[in-house]
């Protein structure tokens, strides 16, 4: 039993708090449905703990890191029939929150039921978020917690300024990530959720290194 749950169970007014929470979550669910009705393909927004979070355009270095890694992942997974990779505008529908990660991968078993008109997707097996000043708090905070709680086996946080990849893994039976490693330029990184996917870190940040990795792949 978690410490937070134990502390909650010890409160004498627990029934009243549970009822208030239930009412709040019902109202929040209605706001999330309205959020889905209001947004369209021109808007990058997320629904996080009851609030609509709008995102501004990203810098070139951010977009390049996402683009280079997404290309490598897509080519590799399609070539090996491992599943499906989507990026940037795909909405992940979790129990409370709705995120648009920079990159997501689902294994073949999950992806086989996806259809072309689908707009909301289940928790992936692998997620990547590229840091920016406005999103870093979410990427390292609520998203990291929520992805783990929903069984996303592997989570990469990419820093496009320092050219670093933080690799987080979820052990079986656990509900929180552990840091597997911090990879820098000159290192290689190997995915645990995507069998056989191994690339030089430079291929995420350098156009020439990306092309070399693609040709090798």
C-alpha positions as CSV (number, residue, x, y, z in Angstrom):
1,X,0.0,0.0,0.0
2,X,1.4,3.4,-0.9
3,X,2.1,6.0,1.8
4,X,-0.4,8.5,0.2
5,X,-3.2,5.9,0.2
6,X,-2.5,4.9,3.8
7,X,-2.6,8.5,4.9
8,X,-5.9,9.0,3.1
9,X,-7.4,5.9,4.7
10,X,-6.5,7.2,8.1
11,X,-8.6,10.4,7.7
12,X,-11.9,10.5,9.6
13,X,-13.6,12.5,6.8
14,X,-12.6,10.0,4.1
15,X,-16.2,9.3,3.0
16,X,-16.9,13.0,2.5
17,X,-13.6,13.5,0.6
18,X,-14.4,10.5,-1.7
19,X,-17.8,11.9,-2.5
20,X,-16.3,15.3,-3.4
21,X,-13.6,13.7,-5.5
22,X,-16.3,11.6,-7.3
23,X,-18.3,14.8,-8.1
24,X,-15.2,16.6,-9.3
25,X,-14.1,13.7,-11.5
26,X,-17.6,13.6,-13.1
27,X,-17.4,17.3,-13.9
28,X,-13.9,16.8,-15.2
29,X,-15.0,14.0,-17.5
30,X,-17.6,16.3,-19.0
31,X,-14.9,19.0,-19.6
32,X,-12.7,16.4,-21.3
33,X,-15.5,15.5,-23.7
34,X,-16.0,19.1,-24.5
35,X,-12.2,19.4,-25.0
36,X,-12.4,16.6,-27.6
37,X,-15.3,18.4,-29.3
38,X,-13.5,21.8,-29.4
39,X,-10.0,20.8,-30.7
40,X,-9.2,20.1,-34.3
41,X,-6.1,19.1,-36.3
42,X,-4.8,22.7,-36.4
43,X,-4.4,22.9,-32.6
44,X,-1.8,21.2,-30.4
45,X,-3.4,20.9,-27.0
46,X,-3.5,18.4,-24.1
47,X,-6.0,17.8,-21.2
48,X,-4.0,17.5,-18.0
49,X,-5.6,17.1,-14.6
50,X,-8.7,18.8,-15.7
51,X,-7.1,21.7,-17.5
52,X,-6.7,22.4,-21.2
53,X,-3.0,23.1,-22.0
54,X,-2.3,24.8,-25.2
55,X,1.2,24.5,-26.8
56,X,3.1,27.1,-28.8
57,X,5.2,26.3,-31.8
58,X,8.6,24.6,-31.1
59,X,12.1,25.6,-32.0
60,X,13.9,24.0,-35.0
61,X,16.2,22.0,-32.8
62,X,13.2,20.5,-31.0
63,X,11.4,19.6,-34.2
64,X,14.6,18.1,-35.8
65,X,15.2,15.8,-32.9
66,X,11.6,14.6,-33.0
67,X,11.7,14.2,-36.8
68,X,15.1,12.4,-36.9
69,X,14.2,9.9,-34.2
70,X,10.6,9.4,-35.5
71,X,12.0,8.6,-39.0
72,X,14.5,6.0,-37.6
73,X,11.8,4.4,-35.4
74,X,9.2,4.3,-38.2
75,X,11.6,2.7,-40.8
76,X,12.9,0.2,-38.3
77,X,9.5,-0.9,-36.9
78,X,7.8,-1.1,-40.3
79,X,10.8,-3.0,-41.9
80,X,10.6,-5.6,-39.1
81,X,6.8,-5.6,-38.7
82,X,7.0,-4.8,-35.0
83,X,4.1,-2.4,-34.7
84,X,3.2,1.2,-35.3
85,X,5.0,4.6,-34.7
86,X,3.1,7.9,-34.6
87,X,4.3,11.3,-33.7
88,X,3.3,14.8,-32.5
89,X,-0.4,15.1,-33.2
90,X,-1.6,11.7,-32.0
91,X,-3.8,11.9,-28.9
92,X,-3.1,9.3,-26.1
93,X,-6.3,8.8,-24.1
94,X,-5.4,7.7,-20.5
95,X,-7.8,7.2,-17.6
96,X,-7.7,10.9,-16.6
97,X,-5.4,12.7,-18.9
98,X,-5.1,13.2,-22.7
99,X,-1.5,13.7,-24.0
100,X,0.0,14.3,-27.4
101,X,3.5,12.9,-27.0
102,X,6.2,13.7,-29.5
103,X,6.6,10.1,-30.5
104,X,4.7,6.9,-29.5
105,X,5.1,3.2,-30.4
106,X,2.6,0.4,-30.0
107,X,3.5,-3.2,-30.5
108,X,1.9,-5.3,-33.2
109,X,-0.7,-6.8,-30.9
110,X,-2.1,-3.4,-29.9
111,X,-1.7,-1.8,-33.3
112,X,-3.6,-4.4,-35.3
113,X,-6.9,-3.0,-34.2
114,X,-6.2,0.6,-35.1
115,X,-8.2,2.1,-37.9
116,X,-7.7,5.1,-40.3
117,X,-10.4,7.3,-38.7
118,X,-9.2,6.7,-35.1
119,X,-8.4,9.9,-33.1
120,X,-7.9,8.6,-29.6
121,X,-5.3,5.9,-28.8
122,X,-4.5,3.7,-25.8
123,X,-1.3,3.8,-23.8
124,X,1.7,3.0,-26.0
125,X,4.6,0.7,-25.2
126,X,7.2,3.3,-25.8
127,X,7.0,7.1,-25.5
128,X,9.3,10.0,-26.3
129,X,9.0,13.6,-25.2
130,X,11.4,16.3,-26.4
131,X,12.0,19.0,-23.8
132,X,11.1,22.6,-24.4
133,X,10.9,25.4,-21.7
134,X,7.1,25.3,-21.7
135,X,6.7,21.6,-21.5
136,X,9.6,20.3,-19.4
137,X,7.6,20.5,-16.1
138,X,4.9,18.3,-17.6
139,X,7.4,15.9,-19.3
140,X,9.3,15.3,-16.1
141,X,6.3,15.5,-13.8
142,X,2.7,14.4,-14.5
143,X,3.5,12.7,-17.8
144,X,6.3,10.7,-16.4
145,X,4.0,9.5,-13.5
146,X,1.0,8.9,-15.7
147,X,2.9,7.0,-18.4
148,X,4.3,4.7,-15.8
149,X,0.9,4.1,-14.1
150,X,-0.5,3.1,-17.4
151,X,2.2,0.6,-18.2
152,X,4.2,2.4,-20.8
153,X,7.3,0.2,-20.6
154,X,9.9,2.7,-21.8
155,X,10.1,6.5,-21.7
156,X,12.8,8.7,-23.3
157,X,13.2,12.3,-22.4
158,X,15.3,14.2,-25.0
159,X,17.1,17.4,-24.2
160,X,17.7,19.0,-27.7
161,X,19.9,21.8,-26.1
162,X,22.4,19.5,-24.3
163,X,22.0,16.7,-26.8
164,X,21.1,14.1,-24.1
165,X,18.6,11.3,-23.9
166,X,17.3,10.1,-20.6
167,X,16.1,6.5,-20.8
168,X,13.5,5.4,-18.2
169,X,12.3,1.8,-17.9
170,X,9.4,0.3,-16.0
171,X,10.1,-2.9,-14.2
172,X,7.3,-5.6,-14.1
173,X,5.0,-5.0,-11.2
174,X,6.3,-1.5,-10.6
175,X,4.3,1.8,-11.0
176,X,7.3,4.2,-11.3
177,X,10.2,4.4,-13.7
178,X,13.8,4.0,-12.9
179,X,16.5,5.9,-14.8
180,X,18.3,3.3,-16.9
181,X,20.9,5.8,-18.3
182,X,21.7,9.2,-19.6
183,X,23.1,8.9,-23.1
184,X,25.2,11.6,-24.8
185,X,26.7,12.3,-28.2
186,X,29.2,9.5,-28.9
187,X,27.0,6.9,-27.0
188,X,24.7,4.3,-28.4
189,X,21.2,3.7,-27.0
190,X,19.3,0.5,-27.1
191,X,15.5,0.3,-26.7
192,X,14.1,-2.4,-24.4
193,X,10.5,-2.0,-25.6
194,X,11.3,-2.2,-29.3
195,X,13.3,-5.4,-30.0
196,X,16.7,-4.8,-31.7
197,X,16.4,-1.0,-32.0
198,X,19.8,0.4,-31.4
199,X,21.1,3.7,-32.7
200,X,23.9,6.2,-32.1
201,X,22.6,9.2,-30.0
202,X,24.1,11.5,-32.6
203,X,21.5,10.2,-35.1
204,X,18.8,12.1,-33.1
205,X,20.6,15.4,-33.2
206,X,22.7,15.4,-36.5
207,X,21.3,15.3,-40.0
208,X,24.4,13.5,-41.3
209,X,24.5,11.0,-38.5
210,X,20.7,10.4,-39.0
211,X,21.2,9.7,-42.7
212,X,24.1,7.3,-41.9
213,X,22.0,5.4,-39.4
214,X,19.1,5.2,-41.9
215,X,21.4,3.8,-44.6
216,X,22.8,1.2,-42.2
217,X,19.3,0.3,-41.1
